[in-house]
Amino acid sequence: MVTRRCVVNCLDNALHDFLFALGEANDFDKGITLVFDGKNLAEISDGLHGEAFTDEGWIARFSEFPETSEP
C-alpha cells in the first residue's frame, strides 16, 4: 500500500511538472507547442498542469483505479 502510494505520487508529480513545463515553453515561445485537432492546448487551458487533477479531468474520467482519500 505504501509503495503504491509512493509510485502514484511520483507519477502524478512528474506529470504535473511535465505539463507545467510544456505550458511555460508555450507561454515564453521556446519552440514547443502542444497541438491537438489543430488547437493549441496551452492557449485554451487555464493551466495544463492542473487539468488532470480536477473533478472533470483525465484522472476522474479515465482512471480505472482512482486514488481515494482512504488511509
C-alpha positions as a printed Julia matrix, in Angstrom:
71×3 Matrix{Float64}:
   0.0    0.0     0.0
   2.78   2.45    0.89
   4.75   1.51   -2.22
   1.69   2.03   -4.4
   1.07   5.49   -2.93
   4.71   6.41   -3.43
   4.66   5.34   -7.09
   1.33   7.09   -7.76
   2.56  10.31   -6.11
   5.8   10.22   -8.09
   3.93   9.74  -11.37
   1.39  12.44  -10.53
   4.16  14.9    -9.67
   6.12  14.03  -12.81
   3.02  14.52  -14.97
   2.26  17.82  -13.25
   5.8   19.13  -13.73
   5.97  17.97  -17.36
   2.68  19.65  -18.25
   3.73  22.8   -16.38
   6.97  22.88  -18.41
   5.02  22.47  -21.67
   2.76  25.37  -20.72
   5.72  27.54  -19.8
   7.54  26.68  -23.03
   4.46  27.71  -24.98
   3.97  30.92  -22.99
   7.54  32.05  -23.49
   7.86  30.97  -27.15
  10.53  28.35  -26.52
   9.6   26.36  -29.63
   7.28  23.82  -28.01
   3.58  23.84  -28.77
   1.08  21.15  -27.81
  -1.48  20.94  -30.63
  -4.43  18.56  -30.82
  -7.05  18.68  -33.58
  -5.47  21.92  -34.78
  -5.91  23.65  -31.39
  -3.09  24.9   -29.18
  -3.95  23.23  -25.87
  -1.86  25.6   -23.77
  -3.8   28.58  -25.11
  -7.25  27.1   -24.4
  -6.33  25.8   -20.94
  -6.12  27.68  -17.64
  -3.1   25.54  -16.9
  -2.22  22.21  -18.44
  -0.59  21.08  -15.21
  -3.86  21.18  -13.26
  -6.2   19.73  -15.87
  -5.6   16.07  -14.93
  -6.48  16.58  -11.28
  -9.86  18.35  -11.48
 -13.23  16.67  -10.91
 -13.71  16.61  -14.68
 -10.08  15.93  -15.53
  -8.3   12.96  -17.02
  -7.9   11.03  -13.78
 -11.57  11.31  -12.81
 -12.75  10.43  -16.31
 -10.4    7.67  -17.37
  -8.62   6.1   -14.4
  -9.65   2.51  -13.71
  -8.19   2.77  -10.23
  -8.52   6.36   -8.99
  -6.9    7.25   -5.71
  -9.27   7.55   -2.79
  -8.91   9.51    0.4
  -8.79   6.29    2.41
  -5.65   5.82    4.52
